[in-house]
Amino acid sequence: MVQDFGSWLVDQHKRDDWVGLLGFQARRDTSFPTGGDPDDVRAYLERNGADPDALDMLETAALEWGRA
């Protein structure tokens, strides 16, 4: 079974890169959609005023998750 993207992203919180930073921020957000796919997470970030850099990080993370 493939891990949900949101949950996978939170699990990346200890990494020392942009994906890890996004995971760290997601882990601290109790409303973050851990059961969501990349589209769900993007919609959540956009609703909450994410800046373009965060959305770029999301794209990088989604590509990596898709290869897992």
N, CA and C atoms as an extended XYZ file, in Angstrom:
204
Properties=species:S:1:pos:R:3:atomname:S:1:resname:S:1:resid:I:1 pbc="F F F"
N         0.843       -1.187        0.000 N   MET     1
C         0.000        0.000        0.000 CA  MET     1
C         0.887        1.249        0.000 C   MET     1
N         0.559        2.196       -0.843 N   VAL     2
C         1.311        3.445       -0.936 CA  VAL     2
C         0.851        4.391        0.171 C   VAL     2
N         1.809        5.010        0.826 N   GLN     3
C         1.499        5.968        1.894 CA  GLN     3
C         0.890        7.224        1.289 C   GLN     3
N        -0.139        7.760        1.944 N   ASP     4
C        -0.744        9.013        1.494 CA  ASP     4
C         0.331       10.092        1.412 C   ASP     4
N         0.207       10.948        0.419 N   PHE     5
C         1.202       11.995        0.209 CA  PHE     5
C         1.365       12.882        1.437 C   PHE     5
N         0.249       13.336        2.011 N   GLY     6
C         0.336       14.232        3.165 CA  GLY     6
C         1.083       13.600        4.327 C   GLY     6
N         0.819       12.349        4.582 N   SER     7
C         1.501       11.623        5.651 CA  SER     7
C         2.979       11.424        5.320 C   SER     7
N         3.259       11.084        4.073 N   TRP     8
C         4.644       10.923        3.626 CA  TRP     8
C         5.412       12.232        3.822 C   TRP     8
N         4.776       13.344        3.465 N   LEU     9
C         5.431       14.642        3.585 CA  LEU     9
C         5.767       14.956        5.041 C   LEU     9
N         4.839       14.707        5.926 N   VAL    10
C         5.096       14.938        7.353 CA  VAL    10
C         6.276       14.080        7.820 C   VAL    10
N         6.360       12.854        7.335 N   ASP    11
C         7.453       11.949        7.718 CA  ASP    11
C         8.826       12.448        7.258 C   ASP    11
N         8.863       13.385        6.342 N   GLN    12
C        10.130       13.914        5.826 CA  GLN    12
C        10.691       15.050        6.682 C   GLN    12
N        10.069       15.342        7.818 N   HIS    13
C        10.382       16.532        8.611 CA  HIS    13
C        11.821       16.619        9.112 C   HIS    13
N        12.559       15.538        9.144 N   LYS    14
C        13.941       15.589        9.640 CA  LYS    14
C        14.974       15.793        8.534 C   LYS    14
N        14.537       15.822        7.311 N   ARG    15
C        15.470       16.016        6.194 CA  ARG    15
C        16.043       17.425        6.200 C   ARG    15
N        17.242       17.549        5.683 N   ASP    16
C        17.924       18.841        5.635 CA  ASP    16
C        17.861       19.403        4.215 C   ASP    16
N        16.648       19.589        3.727 N   ASP    17
C        16.441       20.168        2.403 CA  ASP    17
C        15.055       20.822        2.376 C   ASP    17
N        14.646       21.291        1.198 N   TRP    18
C        13.362       21.998        1.086 CA  TRP    18
C        12.181       21.095        1.395 C   TRP    18
N        12.258       19.834        0.984 N   VAL    19
C        11.167       18.902        1.276 CA  VAL    19
C        11.050       18.712        2.785 C   VAL    19
N        12.188       18.609        3.459 N   GLY    20
C        12.186       18.478        4.907 CA  GLY    20
C        11.591       19.698        5.591 C   GLY    20
N        11.896       20.880        5.068 N   LEU    21
C        11.329       22.104        5.635 CA  LEU    21
C         9.809       22.115        5.497 C   LEU    21
N         9.331       21.737        4.333 N   LEU    22
C         7.883       21.690        4.135 CA  LEU    22
C         7.262       20.633        5.052 C   LEU    22
N         7.917       19.493        5.190 N   GLY    23
C         7.435       18.453        6.092 CA  GLY    23
C         7.419       18.925        7.537 C   GLY    23
N         8.453       19.657        7.931 N   PHE    24
C         8.518       20.205        9.283 CA  PHE    24
C         7.345       21.149        9.540 C   PHE    24
N         7.083       22.014        8.573 N   GLN    25
C         5.968       22.953        8.720 CA  GLN    25
C         4.629       22.215        8.757 C   GLN    25
N         4.495       21.206        7.923 N   ALA    26
C         3.256       20.420        7.891 CA  ALA    26
C         3.047       19.693        9.211 C   ALA    26
N         4.112       19.178        9.774 N   ARG    27
C         4.031       18.434       11.038 CA  ARG    27
C         3.523       19.319       12.177 C   ARG    27
N         3.856       20.581       12.130 N   ARG    28
C         3.446       21.514       13.185 CA  ARG    28
C         2.018       22.027       13.006 C   ARG    28
N         1.435       21.775       11.832 N   ASP    29
C         0.099       22.278       11.500 CA  ASP    29
C        -0.934       21.182       11.767 C   ASP    29
N        -1.708       21.340       12.824 N   THR    30
C        -2.676       20.309       13.205 CA  THR    30
C        -3.820       20.150       12.201 C   THR    30
N        -3.989       21.103       11.291 N   SER    31
C        -5.041       21.020       10.282 CA  SER    31
C        -4.526       20.487        8.946 C   SER    31
N        -3.236       20.193        8.853 N   PHE    32
C        -2.650       19.746        7.597 CA  PHE    32
C        -3.308       18.436        7.141 C   PHE    32
N        -3.640       18.339        5.841 N   PRO    33
C        -4.335       17.150        5.334 CA  PRO    33
C        -3.397       15.947        5.149 C   PRO    33
N        -3.108       15.257        6.243 N   THR    34
C        -2.170       14.131        6.173 CA  THR    34
C        -2.692       12.993        5.308 C   THR    34
N        -3.975       12.902        5.112 N   GLY    35
C        -4.533       11.852        4.257 CA  GLY    35
C        -4.691       12.269        2.817 C   GLY    35
N        -4.198       13.458        2.492 N   GLY    36
C        -4.430       14.010        1.162 CA  GLY    36
C        -3.393       13.632        0.124 C   GLY    36
N        -3.786       13.794       -1.120 N   ASP    37
C        -2.861       13.623       -2.230 CA  ASP    37
C        -2.239       14.988       -2.546 C   ASP    37
N        -1.316       15.058       -3.514 N   PRO    38
C        -0.681       16.357       -3.802 CA  PRO    38
C        -1.672       17.472       -4.148 C   PRO    38
N        -2.760       17.149       -4.835 N   ASP    39
C        -3.747       18.179       -5.174 CA  ASP    39
C        -4.450       18.708       -3.922 C   ASP    39
N        -4.758       17.807       -2.996 N   ASP    40
C        -5.382       18.220       -1.732 CA  ASP    40
C        -4.458       19.140       -0.946 C   ASP    40
N        -3.191       18.762       -0.893 N   VAL    41
C        -2.221       19.557       -0.146 CA  VAL    41
C        -2.028       20.918       -0.806 C   VAL    41
N        -1.939       20.940       -2.140 N   ARG    42
C        -1.807       22.219       -2.860 CA  ARG    42
C        -3.001       23.129       -2.555 C   ARG    42
N        -4.203       22.589       -2.628 N   ALA    43
C        -5.406       23.383       -2.351 CA  ALA    43
C        -5.370       23.925       -0.918 C   ALA    43
N        -4.942       23.103        0.019 N   TYR    44
C        -4.844       23.528        1.409 CA  TYR    44
C        -3.841       24.675        1.554 C   TYR    44
N        -2.670       24.503        0.944 N   LEU    45
C        -1.648       25.548        1.031 CA  LEU    45
C        -2.128       26.849        0.394 C   LEU    45
N        -2.772       26.743       -0.757 N   GLU    46
C        -3.275       27.946       -1.426 CA  GLU    46
C        -4.345       28.635       -0.590 C   GLU    46
N        -5.246       27.855        0.013 N   ARG    47
C        -6.292       28.446        0.871 CA  ARG    47
C        -5.683       29.179        2.062 C   ARG    47
N        -4.520       28.729        2.484 N   ASN    48
C        -3.883       29.310        3.660 CA  ASN    48
C        -2.781       30.298        3.306 C   ASN    48
N        -2.764       30.766        2.060 N   GLY    49
C        -1.873       31.845        1.665 CA  GLY    49
C        -0.416       31.474        1.473 C   GLY    49
N        -0.154       30.234        1.074 N   ALA    50
C         1.231       29.811        0.850 CA  ALA    50
C         1.882       30.658       -0.234 C   ALA    50
N         3.164       30.915       -0.053 N   ASP    51
C         3.890       31.689       -1.057 CA  ASP    51
C         4.354       30.769       -2.194 C   ASP    51
N         4.760       31.350       -3.316 N   PRO    52
C         5.174       30.544       -4.468 CA  PRO    52
C         6.313       29.569       -4.159 C   PRO    52
N         7.215       29.935       -3.255 N   ASP    53
C         8.308       29.018       -2.903 CA  ASP    53
C         7.765       27.741       -2.263 C   ASP    53
N         6.780       27.866       -1.411 N   ALA    54
C         6.187       26.691       -0.772 CA  ALA    54
C         5.518       25.792       -1.810 C   ALA    54
N         4.877       26.408       -2.795 N   LEU    55
C         4.238       25.616       -3.838 CA  LEU    55
C         5.277       24.936       -4.726 C   LEU    55
N         6.405       25.587       -4.942 N   ASP    56
C         7.508       24.940       -5.667 CA  ASP    56
C         8.049       23.755       -4.879 C   ASP    56
N         8.203       23.924       -3.563 N   MET    57
C         8.652       22.820       -2.714 CA  MET    57
C         7.667       21.658       -2.799 C   MET    57
N         6.396       21.989       -2.832 N   LEU    58
C         5.368       20.966       -2.925 CA  LEU    58
C         5.527       20.160       -4.216 C   LEU    58
N         5.793       20.834       -5.319 N   GLU    59
C         5.979       20.133       -6.593 CA  GLU    59
C         7.162       19.177       -6.527 C   GLU    59
N         8.259       19.627       -5.927 N   THR    60
C         9.437       18.789       -5.768 CA  THR    60
C         9.093       17.559       -4.933 C   THR    60
N         8.401       17.776       -3.839 N   ALA    61
C         8.022       16.672       -2.953 CA  ALA    61
C         7.091       15.699       -3.660 C   ALA    61
N         6.132       16.214       -4.404 N   ALA    62
C         5.174       15.354       -5.094 CA  ALA    62
C         5.869       14.470       -6.133 C   ALA    62
N         6.838       15.044       -6.841 N   LEU    63
C         7.586       14.248       -7.809 CA  LEU    63
C         8.370       13.129       -7.126 C   LEU    63
N         8.997       13.459       -6.001 N   GLU    64
C         9.749       12.446       -5.270 CA  GLU    64
C         8.819       11.371       -4.716 C   GLU    64
N         7.699       11.763       -4.155 N   TRP    65
C         6.731       10.813       -3.605 CA  TRP    65
C         6.223        9.882       -4.705 C   TRP    65
N         6.006       10.425       -5.886 N   GLY    66
C         5.515        9.628       -6.997 CA  GLY    66
C         6.482        8.550       -7.431 C   GLY    66
N         7.753        8.746       -7.164 N   ARG    67
C         8.775        7.746       -7.512 CA  ARG    67
C         8.936        6.698       -6.432 C   ARG    67
N         8.424        6.979       -5.240 N   ALA    68
C         8.622        6.042       -4.106 CA  ALA    68
C         7.830        4.757       -4.295 C   ALA    68
